[in-house]
Amino acid sequence: MSYGVFSVGDGPRRLGALAGDRVIDLSAAGIFAATSLNPLLAAGPAVWHEVHGRLAGVDLERHSHPAATVRMHRPFDVADYADFYASEHHATNVGRIFRPEAPPLHPNWKHLPIGYHGRAGTVVVSGTDVRRPAGPLGPGEFGPTRKLDFEAEIGFVVGVPAGGPVRCDDFAEHVFGVCLVNDWSARDVQRWEATPLGPFLGKSFATSIGAWVVPLHALGAARTAAPRQDPAPLPYLRGDRPWALDLQIEIRINGYVVSRPRFADMYWTPDQMLAHLTVNGAALRTGDLFASGTVSGPSRDQRGCLLELSWDGRDPLPLADGESRAYLEDGDTVTISAAGPGGVSLGTVAGTVRPCA
């Protein structure tokens, strides 16, 4: 079961739950009336479980719509957005591409989950077109990016606020669920601007999220052992049972599968990301979104972005129709999906590239 916001025709937005190929209208069913997921997010774990329990008794004939007939909207109002860099495989590949003469991982990488703050205002729902951004490309050069990329990620949606540090073991008391994320990236802009403070224009133009949010309690079967961390993390990054998740991701360009990374390969776990995000006293708000960073694995067919798949354009990625891609072209559609054990699906997040304005 997952939750989202839908409308029928020109009707108002309503909170829905996906049950197979039907969308349950939570308001019509007398379960929870809202036009955004945010009120449910803020209600806390007891209400989350109560709503889930009541869904089993819904009369689908009276209180649901065929999923194919509804229009989906962004499921929640994003308060803040932060993105991490939690895959050792991704970070190592990026280091080898951008700094071939230096060690691929920075000295701090295995000591803390590296992250940066994105722009909540440019988080859009799956199906929204993405316009090719322009920006500074190098000394004295400005123009449309020539290296537009996708990043396959898993996002985590905060429900219950906090005024300060959140322990790893309290992760499920604050995080409602997970969604798919594509953090679109302009690699040439990013590379030129990133030193010394990290990404800015190369990332802030668009981040796509899936229309459906899967609650944590539906992911029990997906929990798995976390990778060994060496050196041992600081005490604030330790919990009794890390929230490592066994999720299989699939990435398609124009319908052709190009990669299948596994979220279980991530070095840093989402509970550690949340603990790090708040350890300095930073507050959590309902609707906060934090994402994992690119999910990549040890082999080429598990790389989660074109920067890695084409090795920054050196080795263009062949597609099944005979074409190839170094980076995304105008008109390309990227579709990312994910699923876990027990038939759990995170749905899809998709977007089509449109020419620079």
Buried (B, 14 or more C-beta within 10 A) or exposed (E): BBBBBBBBEEEEBBBBBBBEEBBBBBBBBEBBEBBBBBBBBBBBBEBBEEBBEBBEEBEEEEBBBEBEEBBBBBBBBBBBBBBBBBBBBBBBBBBBBBEEEEEBBBEEBBBBBBBBBBBBEBBBBBBBEBBBBBBBBEEEEEEBBBBBBBBBBBBBBBBBBBEEBBBBBBBBEBBBBBBBBBBBBBBBBBBBBBEEEBBBBBBBBBBBBBBBBBBBBBBEEBBBEBBEBEEEBEEBBBBEEBBBBBBBBBBBBBEBEBBBBBBBBBBBBBBBBBBBBBBEEBEBBBBBBBBBBBBBBEEBEBBBBBBBBBBBBEEBBEBEEEBEBBBBBEEBBBBBBBBBBEEBBBBBBBBBBEEEE
